[in-house]
Amino acid sequence: MDCLWGEMYGSINACQWDGRITKEQADHMRTKYLFGDTEEDL
């Protein structure tokens, strides 16, 4: 699972730095798919 986590994290970062997604979109995807959906707790 750790390998897949790293792949997802890297893909999100690459898309953000390539300009394909915004920082806000990247942050949302990291929160939802990598760190658990805890946005409602913020």
mmCIF entry with sequence, helices, sheets and N, C-alpha, C, O atoms, coordinates in Angstrom:
data_MODEL
# 
_entry.id   MODEL 
# 
_entity.id                         1 
_entity.type                       polymer 
_entity.pdbx_number_of_molecules   1 
# 
_entity_poly.entity_id                      1 
_entity_poly.type                           'polypeptide(L)' 
_entity_poly.nstd_linkage                   no 
_entity_poly.nstd_monomer                   no 
_entity_poly.pdbx_seq_one_letter_code       MDCLWGEMYGSINACQWDGRITKEQADHMRTKYLFGDTEEDL 
_entity_poly.pdbx_seq_one_letter_code_can   MDCLWGEMYGSINACQWDGRITKEQADHMRTKYLFGDTEEDL 
_entity_poly.pdbx_strand_id                 A 
# 
loop_
_entity_poly_seq.entity_id 
_entity_poly_seq.num 
_entity_poly_seq.mon_id 
_entity_poly_seq.hetero 
1 1  MET n 
1 2  ASP n 
1 3  CYS n 
1 4  LEU n 
1 5  TRP n 
1 6  GLY n 
1 7  GLU n 
1 8  MET n 
1 9  TYR n 
1 10 GLY n 
1 11 SER n 
1 12 ILE n 
1 13 ASN n 
1 14 ALA n 
1 15 CYS n 
1 16 GLN n 
1 17 TRP n 
1 18 ASP n 
1 19 GLY n 
1 20 ARG n 
1 21 ILE n 
1 22 THR n 
1 23 LYS n 
1 24 GLU n 
1 25 GLN n 
1 26 ALA n 
1 27 ASP n 
1 28 HIS n 
1 29 MET n 
1 30 ARG n 
1 31 THR n 
1 32 LYS n 
1 33 TYR n 
1 34 LEU n 
1 35 PHE n 
1 36 GLY n 
1 37 ASP n 
1 38 THR n 
1 39 GLU n 
1 40 GLU n 
1 41 ASP n 
1 42 LEU n 
# 
_struct_asym.id          A 
_struct_asym.entity_id   1 
# 
loop_
_struct_conf.conf_type_id 
_struct_conf.id 
_struct_conf.pdbx_PDB_helix_id 
_struct_conf.beg_label_comp_id 
_struct_conf.beg_label_asym_id 
_struct_conf.beg_label_seq_id 
_struct_conf.pdbx_beg_PDB_ins_code 
_struct_conf.end_label_comp_id 
_struct_conf.end_label_asym_id 
_struct_conf.end_label_seq_id 
_struct_conf.pdbx_end_PDB_ins_code 
_struct_conf.beg_auth_comp_id 
_struct_conf.beg_auth_asym_id 
_struct_conf.beg_auth_seq_id 
_struct_conf.end_auth_comp_id 
_struct_conf.end_auth_asym_id 
_struct_conf.end_auth_seq_id 
_struct_conf.pdbx_PDB_helix_class 
_struct_conf.details 
_struct_conf.pdbx_PDB_helix_length 
HELX_P HELX_P1 AA1 ASP A 2  ? ASP A 18 ? ASP A 2  ASP A 18 1 ? 17 
HELX_P HELX_P2 AA2 LYS A 23 ? MET A 29 ? LYS A 23 MET A 29 1 ? 7  
HELX_P HELX_P3 AA3 ARG A 30 ? LEU A 34 ? ARG A 30 LEU A 34 3 ? 5  
HELX_P HELX_P4 AA4 GLU A 39 ? ASP A 41 ? GLU A 39 ASP A 41 5 ? 3  
# 
_struct_conf_type.id          HELX_P 
_struct_conf_type.criteria    ? 
_struct_conf_type.reference   ? 
# 
loop_
_atom_site.group_PDB 
_atom_site.id 
_atom_site.type_symbol 
_atom_site.label_atom_id 
_atom_site.label_alt_id 
_atom_site.label_comp_id 
_atom_site.label_asym_id 
_atom_site.label_entity_id 
_atom_site.label_seq_id 
_atom_site.pdbx_PDB_ins_code 
_atom_site.Cartn_x 
_atom_site.Cartn_y 
_atom_site.Cartn_z 
_atom_site.occupancy 
_atom_site.B_iso_or_equiv 
_atom_site.pdbx_formal_charge 
_atom_site.auth_seq_id 
_atom_site.auth_comp_id 
_atom_site.auth_asym_id 
_atom_site.auth_atom_id 
_atom_site.pdbx_PDB_model_num 
ATOM 1   N N  . MET A 1 1  ? 0.823   -1.193 0.000   1.00 0.00 ? 1  MET A N  1 
ATOM 2   C CA . MET A 1 1  ? 0.000   0.000  0.000   1.00 0.00 ? 1  MET A CA 1 
ATOM 3   C C  . MET A 1 1  ? 0.865   1.255  0.000   1.00 0.00 ? 1  MET A C  1 
ATOM 4   O O  . MET A 1 1  ? 0.493   2.264  -0.598  1.00 0.00 ? 1  MET A O  1 
ATOM 5   N N  . ASP A 1 2  ? 2.006   1.199  0.661   1.00 0.00 ? 2  ASP A N  1 
ATOM 6   C CA . ASP A 1 2  ? 2.884   2.363  0.702   1.00 0.00 ? 2  ASP A CA 1 
ATOM 7   C C  . ASP A 1 2  ? 3.362   2.765  -0.686  1.00 0.00 ? 2  ASP A C  1 
ATOM 8   O O  . ASP A 1 2  ? 3.491   3.954  -0.979  1.00 0.00 ? 2  ASP A O  1 
ATOM 9   N N  . CYS A 1 3  ? 3.624   1.784  -1.540  1.00 0.00 ? 3  CYS A N  1 
ATOM 10  C CA . CYS A 1 3  ? 4.070   2.090  -2.899  1.00 0.00 ? 3  CYS A CA 1 
ATOM 11  C C  . CYS A 1 3  ? 2.987   2.831  -3.666  1.00 0.00 ? 3  CYS A C  1 
ATOM 12  O O  . CYS A 1 3  ? 3.272   3.795  -4.377  1.00 0.00 ? 3  CYS A O  1 
ATOM 13  N N  . LEU A 1 4  ? 1.751   2.384  -3.524  1.00 0.00 ? 4  LEU A N  1 
ATOM 14  C CA . LEU A 1 4  ? 0.648   3.042  -4.224  1.00 0.00 ? 4  LEU A CA 1 
ATOM 15  C C  . LEU A 1 4  ? 0.403   4.442  -3.670  1.00 0.00 ? 4  LEU A C  1 
ATOM 16  O O  . LEU A 1 4  ? 0.082   5.361  -4.423  1.00 0.00 ? 4  LEU A O  1 
ATOM 17  N N  . TRP A 1 5  ? 0.553   4.606  -2.354  1.00 0.00 ? 5  TRP A N  1 
ATOM 18  C CA . TRP A 1 5  ? 0.401   5.915  -1.727  1.00 0.00 ? 5  TRP A CA 1 
ATOM 19  C C  . TRP A 1 5  ? 1.412   6.887  -2.326  1.00 0.00 ? 5  TRP A C  1 
ATOM 20  O O  . TRP A 1 5  ? 1.064   8.015  -2.676  1.00 0.00 ? 5  TRP A O  1 
ATOM 21  N N  . GLY A 1 6  ? 2.658   6.451  -2.442  1.00 0.00 ? 6  GLY A N  1 
ATOM 22  C CA . GLY A 1 6  ? 3.707   7.284  -3.019  1.00 0.00 ? 6  GLY A CA 1 
ATOM 23  C C  . GLY A 1 6  ? 3.453   7.620  -4.478  1.00 0.00 ? 6  GLY A C  1 
ATOM 24  O O  . GLY A 1 6  ? 3.730   8.737  -4.916  1.00 0.00 ? 6  GLY A O  1 
ATOM 25  N N  . GLU A 1 7  ? 2.935   6.674  -5.224  1.00 0.00 ? 7  GLU A N  1 
ATOM 26  C CA . GLU A 1 7  ? 2.603   6.915  -6.635  1.00 0.00 ? 7  GLU A CA 1 
ATOM 27  C C  . GLU A 1 7  ? 1.522   7.982  -6.765  1.00 0.00 ? 7  GLU A C  1 
ATOM 28  O O  . GLU A 1 7  ? 1.622   8.880  -7.602  1.00 0.00 ? 7  GLU A O  1 
ATOM 29  N N  . MET A 1 8  ? 0.487   7.878  -5.932  1.00 0.00 ? 8  MET A N  1 
ATOM 30  C CA . MET A 1 8  ? -0.601  8.851  -5.975  1.00 0.00 ? 8  MET A CA 1 
ATOM 31  C C  . MET A 1 8  ? -0.101  10.229 -5.575  1.00 0.00 ? 8  MET A C  1 
ATOM 32  O O  . MET A 1 8  ? -0.418  11.221 -6.232  1.00 0.00 ? 8  MET A O  1 
ATOM 33  N N  . TYR A 1 9  ? 0.675   10.298 -4.504  1.00 0.00 ? 9  TYR A N  1 
ATOM 34  C CA . TYR A 1 9  ? 1.211   11.575 -4.026  1.00 0.00 ? 9  TYR A CA 1 
ATOM 35  C C  . TYR A 1 9  ? 2.065   12.229 -5.113  1.00 0.00 ? 9  TYR A C  1 
ATOM 36  O O  . TYR A 1 9  ? 1.941   13.425 -5.374  1.00 0.00 ? 9  TYR A O  1 
ATOM 37  N N  . GLY A 1 10 ? 2.918   11.445 -5.734  1.00 0.00 ? 10 GLY A N  1 
ATOM 38  C CA . GLY A 1 10 ? 3.770   11.959 -6.806  1.00 0.00 ? 10 GLY A CA 1 
ATOM 39  C C  . GLY A 1 10 ? 2.984   12.413 -8.018  1.00 0.00 ? 10 GLY A C  1 
ATOM 40  O O  . GLY A 1 10 ? 3.322   13.425 -8.631  1.00 0.00 ? 10 GLY A O  1 
ATOM 41  N N  . SER A 1 11 ? 1.954   11.691 -8.369  1.00 0.00 ? 11 SER A N  1 
ATOM 42  C CA . SER A 1 11 ? 1.126   12.065 -9.518  1.00 0.00 ? 11 SER A CA 1 
ATOM 43  C C  . SER A 1 11 ? 0.376   13.370 -9.268  1.00 0.00 ? 11 SER A C  1 
ATOM 44  O O  . SER A 1 11 ? 0.273   14.216 -10.156 1.00 0.00 ? 11 SER A O  1 
ATOM 45  N N  . ILE A 1 12 ? -0.141  13.525 -8.062  1.00 0.00 ? 12 ILE A N  1 
ATOM 46  C CA . ILE A 1 12 ? -0.835  14.770 -7.725  1.00 0.00 ? 12 ILE A CA 1 
ATOM 47  C C  . ILE A 1 12 ? 0.137   15.943 -7.789  1.00 0.00 ? 12 ILE A C  1 
ATOM 48  O O  . ILE A 1 12 ? -0.177  16.991 -8.353  1.00 0.00 ? 12 ILE A O  1 
ATOM 49  N N  . ASN A 1 13 ? 1.322   15.756 -7.204  1.00 0.00 ? 13 ASN A N  1 
ATOM 50  C CA . ASN A 1 13 ? 2.323   16.820 -7.231  1.00 0.00 ? 13 ASN A CA 1 
ATOM 51  C C  . ASN A 1 13 ? 2.733   17.174 -8.654  1.00 0.00 ? 13 ASN A C  1 
ATOM 52  O O  . ASN A 1 13 ? 2.849   18.351 -8.995  1.00 0.00 ? 13 ASN A O  1 
ATOM 53  N N  . ALA A 1 14 ? 2.950   16.164 -9.479  1.00 0.00 ? 14 ALA A N  1 
ATOM 54  C CA . ALA A 1 14 ? 3.360   16.403 -10.863 1.00 0.00 ? 14 ALA A CA 1 
ATOM 55  C C  . ALA A 1 14 ? 2.294   17.185 -11.629 1.00 0.00 ? 14 ALA A C  1 
ATOM 56  O O  . ALA A 1 14 ? 2.611   18.106 -12.381 1.00 0.00 ? 14 ALA A O  1 
ATOM 57  N N  . CYS A 1 15 ? 1.049   16.817 -11.436 1.00 0.00 ? 15 CYS A N  1 
ATOM 58  C CA . CYS A 1 15 ? -0.041  17.528 -12.112 1.00 0.00 ? 15 CYS A CA 1 
ATOM 59  C C  . CYS A 1 15 ? -0.132  18.975 -11.642 1.00 0.00 ? 15 CYS A C  1 
ATOM 60  O O  . CYS A 1 15 ? -0.408  19.878 -12.431 1.00 0.00 ? 15 CYS A O  1 
ATOM 61  N N  . GLN A 1 16 ? 0.101   19.185 -10.355 1.00 0.00 ? 16 GLN A N  1 
ATOM 62  C CA . GLN A 1 16 ? 0.065   20.548 -9.827  1.00 0.00 ? 16 GLN A CA 1 
ATOM 63  C C  . GLN A 1 16 ? 1.190   21.378 -10.425 1.00 0.00 ? 16 GLN A C  1 
ATOM 64  O O  . GLN A 1 16 ? 0.951   22.492 -10.890 1.00 0.00 ? 16 GLN A O  1 
ATOM 65  N N  . TRP A 1 17 ? 2.396   20.864 -10.424 1.00 0.00 ? 17 TRP A N  1 
ATOM 66  C CA . TRP A 1 17 ? 3.544   21.633 -10.915 1.00 0.00 ? 17 TRP A CA 1 
ATOM 67  C C  . TRP A 1 17 ? 3.514   21.789 -12.432 1.00 0.00 ? 17 TRP A C  1 
ATOM 68  O O  . TRP A 1 17 ? 4.090   22.745 -12.953 1.00 0.00 ? 17 TRP A O  1 
ATOM 69  N N  . ASP A 1 18 ? 2.866   20.888 -13.153 1.00 0.00 ? 18 ASP A N  1 
ATOM 70  C CA . ASP A 1 18 ? 2.699   21.019 -14.600 1.00 0.00 ? 18 ASP A CA 1 
ATOM 71  C C  . ASP A 1 18 ? 1.621   22.025 -14.963 1.00 0.00 ? 18 ASP A C  1 
ATOM 72  O O  . ASP A 1 18 ? 1.512   22.431 -16.120 1.00 0.00 ? 18 ASP A O  1 
ATOM 73  N N  . GLY A 1 19 ? 0.826   22.429 -13.982 1.00 0.00 ? 19 GLY A N  1 
ATOM 74  C CA . GLY A 1 19 ? -0.240  23.383 -14.232 1.00 0.00 ? 19 GLY A CA 1 
ATOM 75  C C  . GLY A 1 19 ? -1.534  22.747 -14.704 1.00 0.00 ? 19 GLY A C  1 
ATOM 76  O O  . GLY A 1 19 ? -2.446  23.449 -15.139 1.00 0.00 ? 19 GLY A O  1 
ATOM 77  N N  . ARG A 1 20 ? -1.627  21.410 -14.623 1.00 0.00 ? 20 ARG A N  1 
ATOM 78  C CA . ARG A 1 20 ? -2.849  20.731 -15.054 1.00 0.00 ? 20 ARG A CA 1 
ATOM 79  C C  . ARG A 1 20 ? -3.957  20.829 -14.019 1.00 0.00 ? 20 ARG A C  1 
ATOM 80  O O  . ARG A 1 20 ? -5.138  20.746 -14.359 1.00 0.00 ? 20 ARG A O  1 
ATOM 81  N N  . ILE A 1 21 ? -3.578  21.008 -12.742 1.00 0.00 ? 21 ILE A N  1 
ATOM 82  C CA . ILE A 1 21 ? -4.549  21.223 -11.681 1.00 0.00 ? 21 ILE A CA 1 
ATOM 83  C C  . ILE A 1 21 ? -4.044  22.358 -10.791 1.00 0.00 ? 21 ILE A C  1 
ATOM 84  O O  . ILE A 1 21 ? -2.847  22.641 -10.757 1.00 0.00 ? 21 ILE A O  1 
ATOM 85  N N  . THR A 1 22 ? -4.951  22.997 -10.081 1.00 0.00 ? 22 THR A N  1 
ATOM 86  C CA . THR A 1 22 ? -4.574  24.101 -9.200  1.00 0.00 ? 22 THR A CA 1 
ATOM 87  C C  . THR A 1 22 ? -4.089  23.551 -7.854  1.00 0.00 ? 22 THR A C  1 
ATOM 88  O O  . THR A 1 22 ? -4.273  22.372 -7.552  1.00 0.00 ? 22 THR A O  1 
ATOM 89  N N  . LYS A 1 23 ? -3.478  24.410 -7.066  1.00 0.00 ? 23 LYS A N  1 
ATOM 90  C CA . LYS A 1 23 ? -3.033  24.026 -5.721  1.00 0.00 ? 23 LYS A CA 1 
ATOM 91  C C  . LYS A 1 23 ? -4.224  23.586 -4.883  1.00 0.00 ? 23 LYS A C  1 
ATOM 92  O O  . LYS A 1 23 ? -4.131  22.628 -4.115  1.00 0.00 ? 23 LYS A O  1 
ATOM 93  N N  . GLU A 1 24 ? -5.341  24.285 -5.032  1.00 0.00 ? 24 GLU A N  1 
ATOM 94  C CA . GLU A 1 24 ? -6.532  23.937 -4.273  1.00 0.00 ? 24 GLU A CA 1 
ATOM 95  C C  . GLU A 1 24 ? -7.036  22.548 -4.648  1.00 0.00 ? 24 GLU A C  1 
ATOM 96  O O  . GLU A 1 24 ? -7.422  21.767 -3.778  1.00 0.00 ? 24 GLU A O  1 
ATOM 97  N N  . GLN A 1 25 ? -7.032  22.242 -5.943  1.00 0.00 ? 25 GLN A N  1 
ATOM 98  C CA . GLN A 1 25 ? -7.463  20.914 -6.381  1.00 0.00 ? 25 GLN A CA 1 
ATOM 99  C C  . GLN A 1 25 ? -6.514  19.840 -5.850  1.00 0.00 ? 25 GLN A C  1 
ATOM 100 O O  . GLN A 1 25 ? -6.955  18.784 -5.397  1.00 0.00 ? 25 GLN A O  1 
ATOM 101 N N  . ALA A 1 26 ? -5.221  20.112 -5.909  1.00 0.00 ? 26 ALA A N  1 
ATOM 102 C CA . ALA A 1 26 ? -4.232  19.158 -5.411  1.00 0.00 ? 26 ALA A CA 1 
ATOM 103 C C  . ALA A 1 26 ? -4.403  18.934 -3.916  1.00 0.00 ? 26 ALA A C  1 
ATOM 104 O O  . ALA A 1 26 ? -4.363  17.795 -3.450  1.00 0.00 ? 26 ALA A O  1 
ATOM 105 N N  . ASP A 1 27 ? -4.593  20.011 -3.161  1.00 0.00 ? 27 ASP A N  1 
ATOM 106 C CA . ASP A 1 27 ? -4.800  19.881 -1.719  1.00 0.00 ? 27 ASP A CA 1 
ATOM 107 C C  . ASP A 1 27 ? -6.039  19.058 -1.413  1.00 0.00 ? 27 ASP A C  1 
ATOM 108 O O  . ASP A 1 27 ? -6.032  18.224 -0.508  1.00 0.00 ? 27 ASP A O  1 
ATOM 109 N N  . HIS A 1 28 ? -7.102  19.296 -2.170  1.00 0.00 ? 28 HIS A N  1 
ATOM 110 C CA . HIS A 1 28 ? -8.348  18.536 -1.972  1.00 0.00 ? 28 HIS A CA 1 
ATOM 111 C C  . HIS A 1 28 ? -8.115  17.052 -2.243  1.00 0.00 ? 28 HIS A C  1 
ATOM 112 O O  . HIS A 1 28 ? -8.564  16.209 -1.467  1.00 0.00 ? 28 HIS A O  1 
ATOM 113 N N  . MET A 1 29 ? -7.429  16.723 -3.319  1.00 0.00 ? 29 MET A N  1 
ATOM 114 C CA . MET A 1 29 ? -7.191  15.317 -3.645  1.00 0.00 ? 29 MET A CA 1 
ATOM 115 C C  . MET A 1 29 ? -6.276  14.663 -2.622  1.00 0.00 ? 29 MET A C  1 
ATOM 116 O O  . MET A 1 29 ? -6.496  13.509 -2.253  1.00 0.00 ? 29 MET A O  1 
ATOM 117 N N  . ARG A 1 30 ? -5.250  15.376 -2.153  1.00 0.00 ? 30 ARG A N  1 
ATOM 118 C CA . ARG A 1 30 ? -4.380  14.812 -1.117  1.00 0.00 ? 30 ARG A CA 1 
ATOM 119 C C  . ARG A 1 30 ? -5.188  14.505 0.144   1.00 0.00 ? 30 ARG A C  1 
ATOM 120 O O  . ARG A 1 30 ? -5.041  13.438 0.740   1.00 0.00 ? 30 ARG A O  1 
ATOM 121 N N  . THR A 1 31 ? -6.039  15.449 0.542   1.00 0.00 ? 31 THR A N  1 
ATOM 122 C CA . THR A 1 31 ? -6.850  15.255 1.740   1.00 0.00 ? 31 THR A CA 1 
ATOM 123 C C  . THR A 1 31 ? -7.809  14.082 1.568   1.00 0.00 ? 31 THR A C  1 
ATOM 124 O O  . THR A 1 31 ? -7.919  13.228 2.447   1.00 0.00 ? 31 THR A O  1 
ATOM 125 N N  . LYS A 1 32 ? -8.491  14.047 0.447   1.00 0.00 ? 32 LYS A N  1 
ATOM 126 C CA . LYS A 1 32 ? -9.520  13.017 0.237   1.00 0.00 ? 32 LYS A CA 1 
ATOM 127 C C  . LYS A 1 32 ? -8.931  11.626 0.040   1.00 0.00 ? 32 LYS A C  1 
ATOM 128 O O  . LYS A 1 32 ? -9.419  10.660 0.627   1.00 0.00 ? 32 LYS A O  1 
ATOM 129 N N  . TYR A 1 33 ? -7.891  11.512 -0.778  1.00 0.00 ? 33 TYR A N  1 
ATOM 130 C CA . TYR A 1 33 ? -7.410  10.201 -1.165  1.00 0.00 ? 33 TYR A CA 1 
ATOM 131 C C  . TYR A 1 33 ? -6.187  9.717  -0.386  1.00 0.00 ? 33 TYR A C  1 
ATOM 132 O O  . TYR A 1 33 ? -5.930  8.514  -0.353  1.00 0.00 ? 33 TYR A O  1 
ATOM 133 N N  . LEU A 1 34 ? -5.429  10.613 0.238   1.00 0.00 ? 34 LEU A N  1 
ATOM 134 C CA . LEU A 1 34 ? -4.198  10.193 0.901   1.00 0.00 ? 34 LEU A CA 1 
ATOM 135 C C  . LEU A 1 34 ? -4.235  10.329 2.419   1.00 0.00 ? 34 LEU A C  1 
ATOM 136 O O  . LEU A 1 34 ? -3.680  9.495  3.134   1.00 0.00 ? 34 LEU A O  1 
ATOM 137 N N  . PHE A 1 35 ? -4.876  11.360 2.900   1.00 0.00 ? 35 PHE A N  1 
ATOM 138 C CA . PHE A 1 35 ? -4.839  11.634 4.328   1.00 0.00 ? 35 PHE A CA 1 
ATOM 139 C C  . PHE A 1 35 ? -6.182  11.421 5.008   1.00 0.00 ? 35 PHE A C  1 
ATOM 140 O O  . PHE A 1 35 ? -6.329  11.734 6.190   1.00 0.00 ? 35 PHE A O  1 
ATOM 141 N N  . GLY A 1 36 ? -7.147  10.904 4.297   1.00 0.00 ? 36 GLY A N  1 
ATOM 142 C CA . GLY A 1 36 ? -8.478  10.717 4.859   1.00 0.00 ? 36 GLY A CA 1 
ATOM 143 C C  . GLY A 1 36 ? -9.303  11.973 4.653   1.00 0.00 ? 36 GLY A C  1 
ATOM 144 O O  . GLY A 1 36 ? -8.763  13.079 4.642   1.00 0.00 ? 36 GLY A O  1 
ATOM 145 N N  . ASP A 1 37 ? -10.585 11.812 4.492   1.00 0.00 ? 37 ASP A N  1 
ATOM 146 C CA . ASP A 1 37 ? -11.473 12.938 4.204   1.00 0.00 ? 37 ASP A CA 1 
ATOM 147 C C  . ASP A 1 37 ? -11.851 13.622 5.508   1.00 0.00 ? 37 ASP A C  1 
ATOM 148 O O  . ASP A 1 37 ? -12.900 13.336 6.085   1.00 0.00 ? 37 ASP A O  1 
ATOM 149 N N  . THR A 1 38 ? -10.992 14.530 5.972   1.00 0.00 ? 38 THR A N  1 
ATOM 150 C CA . THR A 1 38 ? -11.206 15.219 7.249   1.00 0.00 ? 38 THR A CA 1 
ATOM 151 C C  . THR A 1 38 ? -11.464 16.704 7.057   1.00 0.00 ? 38 THR A C  1 
ATOM 152 O O  . THR A 1 38 ? -11.356 17.473 8.013   1.00 0.00 ? 38 THR A O  1 
ATOM 153 N N  . GLU A 1 39 ? -11.802 17.124 5.850   1.00 0.00 ? 39 GLU A N  1 
ATOM 154 C CA . GLU A 1 39 ? -12.034 18.547 5.593   1.00 0.00 ? 39 GLU A CA 1 
ATOM 155 C C  . GLU A 1 39 ? -13.147 19.114 6.470   1.00 0.00 ? 39 GLU A C  1 
ATOM 156 O O  . GLU A 1 39 ? -13.081 20.276 6.871   1.00 0.00 ? 39 GLU A O  1 
ATOM 157 N N  . GLU A 1 40 ? -14.162 18.315 6.771   1.00 0.00 ? 40 GLU A N  1 
ATOM 158 C CA . GLU A 1 40 ? -15.248 18.826 7.585   1.00 0.00 ? 40 GLU A CA 1 
ATOM 159 C C  . GLU A 1 40 ? -14.785 19.096 9.018   1.00 0.00 ? 40 GLU A C  1 
ATOM 160 O O  . GLU A 1 40 ? -15.440 19.842 9.745   1.00 0.00 ? 40 GLU A O  1 
ATOM 161 N N  . ASP A 1 41 ? -13.668 18.501 9.431   1.00 0.00 ? 41 ASP A N  1 
ATOM 162 C CA . ASP A 1 41 ? -13.120 18.741 10.764  1.00 0.00 ? 41 ASP A CA 1 
ATOM 163 C C  . ASP A 1 41 ? -12.358 20.055 10.859  1.00 0.00 ? 41 ASP A C  1 
ATOM 164 O O  . ASP A 1 41 ? -12.098 20.545 11.958  1.00 0.00 ? 41 ASP A O  1 
ATOM 165 N N  . LEU A 1 42 ? -11.999 20.627 9.719   1.00 0.00 ? 42 LEU A N  1 
ATOM 166 C CA . LEU A 1 42 ? -11.194 21.857 9.725   1.00 0.00 ? 42 LEU A CA 1 
ATOM 167 C C  . LEU A 1 42 ? -11.998 23.080 9.987   1.00 0.00 ? 42 LEU A C  1 
ATOM 168 O O  . LEU A 1 42 ? -11.452 24.183 10.021  1.00 0.00 ? 42 LEU A O  1 
# 
